[in-house]
Amino acid sequence: MQNRRNFIKQSSLATAAVLTSSSLYAFRGSPNEKVVVGAMGTNSRGLAVARMFAKLPNVEVGFVCDVDSKVVEKTVFEIEKLTGKKPKGYTDIRIMLEEKDMDALMIATPDHWHAPASLLAVKAGKHVFVEKPCSHNPKEGEILVEAAQKYNKLIQMGSQRRSFPKVIQAVNELKEGIIGNVYFAKGWYANNRKPIGNGKTILPPAHLNFDLWQGPAPRRPYKDNLVHYNWHWFWNWGTGEALNNGTHELDVMRWGMGVDYPTKVTSIGGRFAYTDDWQTPDTQTISFEFPNKKAMLWEGRSCNGFPVEGQSRGVIFYGEKGTLSIPGGDDYKVYDLGNKLIKDVKTELQSATQTNTMGMGELLDIIILDNFIESIRGKSKLTAPIIEGHKSTLLPQLGNISYRVGRTLNCDAKNGHIIKDKEAMKLWQREYEKGWEMKI
Ligand SMILES: NC(=O)c1ccc[n+]([C@@H]2O[C@H](COP(=O)([O-])OP(=O)(O)OC[C@H]3O[C@@H](n4cnc5c(N)ncnc54)[C@H](O)[C@@H]3O)[C@@H](O)[C@H]2O)c1
């Protein structure tokens, strides 16, 4: 594995490469001050991210919160093993947020908690690193954009590709015109997920506070095929593959094409591969039209992992002079209009732990965390601030709304709002469990 000091230096350089202006935010503390992070939701992704934060210089993971007490125990043990210092464990985020010494909250809970927890955190004076998708529905994303300004706190969404050095280089090349005007982009994600069966209603395990796990979401009975992970495929808590994985590729496509909000969105698909409790589509396409003759297409296959262009996920940009492909990681290829390969750029950061569900592996995924911490210190500017996170999350959200109402949506290019379709616009927000409404 690469020497840590060199890596940190390299990652800070990568972060620095995208800085174009000084920070817009007011920051607490001096540049080299220790930053203390609290971790919320640490079963899988959250544990990986907490461990990465703990490896950054002068960063302490001082607090850990999970509604599953076994997960708290495991995380406290892992962080202590890694750093020699035991973090304080919590099971209720509202109490953990009272900790005065916590500078930032990292959120890797199920999706229905992302925006409500982010709002609680900025109101408590903490900066926020929230895993993608930043919200469960579009209204929540708008609230977070407003809340970051109102409470003068940083909110970064975990779209780690915004900090991958070669992906940054590829996007810069697109902007400089390497394939001319880019008018179309295609992204995809393919996996071989197994069926989840038909769950039995049972009592939740004693170590899980299922009431707090549901938190802002209207109450549903506990089933034995829901926690952990499978909530992704239920609308009450999850957002389907389109937001689970599509958010990453749609973010890169939107960034590379330099577009904001679409004017037209159409989605088709369904739970085709198996018959079980899974509610969101396992097979889906979403197409988007943007102003100035630009379009995008995303294809998701949760239960047939046949690759596109040899890769299980990726993005291709099509332009008037050629094609640029970014096959999911930190590398890219450029072709001319005759399909001749004219550039082949490979990452210099080989990943130590490549996995499909945990992100791209530490050496790449840690860069966005470094960028977040350096932004808190006032030495960097966020690569994935909440406004960009919201715009990118909105794309698959609109896709899911189109899929659910069964028709094309016309949208306002200024803010993505759905035009003249009250039924579709109803899905712009959600219903909350009484007492859990998001109040900015
Ligand atoms: N950026 C990436 O590459 C990437 C990769 C994987 C997952 N993710 C995101 O990370 C999130 C978590 O995914 P996962 O696979 O780890 O899910 P998971 O279900 O395995 O873990 C979620 C954890 O959150 C806990 N939790 C639920 N409500 C809580 C609350 N109120 N307070 C504290 N803890 C709470 C659960 O008990 C569980 O331990 C998802 O939103 C997912 O989209 C991002």
The ligand as a Gaussian input file, in Angstrom:
#p B3LYP/6-31G(d) Opt

LIG

0 1
 N      -20.640000       6.571000      -1.723000
 C      -20.636000       5.267000      -1.858000
 O      -19.900000       4.705000      -2.653000
 C      -21.565000       4.432000      -1.017000
 C      -21.359000       3.039000      -0.934000
 C      -22.221000       2.281000      -0.147000
 C      -23.281000       2.888000       0.524000
 N      -23.477000       4.239000       0.428000
 C      -24.623000       4.885000       1.145000
 O      -24.434000       4.726000       2.542000
 C      -25.697000       4.570000       3.200000
 C      -25.647000       3.339000       4.120000
 O      -25.543000       2.175000       3.349000
 P      -25.231000       0.758000       4.005000
 O      -25.096000      -0.214000       2.914000
 O      -24.112000       0.916000       4.976000
 O      -26.618000       0.497000       4.826000
 P      -26.875000      -0.454000       6.074000
 O      -28.333000      -0.674000       6.159000
 O      -25.976000      -1.631000       6.040000
 O      -26.389000       0.438000       7.336000
 C      -27.110000       1.555000       7.782000
 C      -26.827000       1.734000       9.278000
 O      -27.525000       2.910000       9.731000
 C      -28.077000       2.608000      11.013000
 N      -29.147000       3.542000      11.342000
 C      -30.426000       3.592000      10.898000
 N      -31.082000       4.623000      11.466000
 C      -30.193000       5.235000      12.298000
 C      -30.285000       6.338000      13.178000
 N      -31.408000       7.039000      13.338000
 N      -29.184000       6.692000      13.894000
 C      -28.031000       5.991000      13.781000
 N      -27.899000       4.911000      12.957000
 C      -28.966000       4.558000      12.225000
 C      -28.518000       1.169000      10.887000
 O      -28.756000       0.571000      12.133000
 C      -27.322000       0.568000      10.140000
 O      -26.329000       0.180000      11.056000
 C      -26.752000       4.459000       2.099000
 O      -27.466000       5.667000       2.012000
 C      -25.960000       4.202000       0.844000
 O      -26.568000       4.756000      -0.303000
 C      -22.627000       5.009000      -0.317000

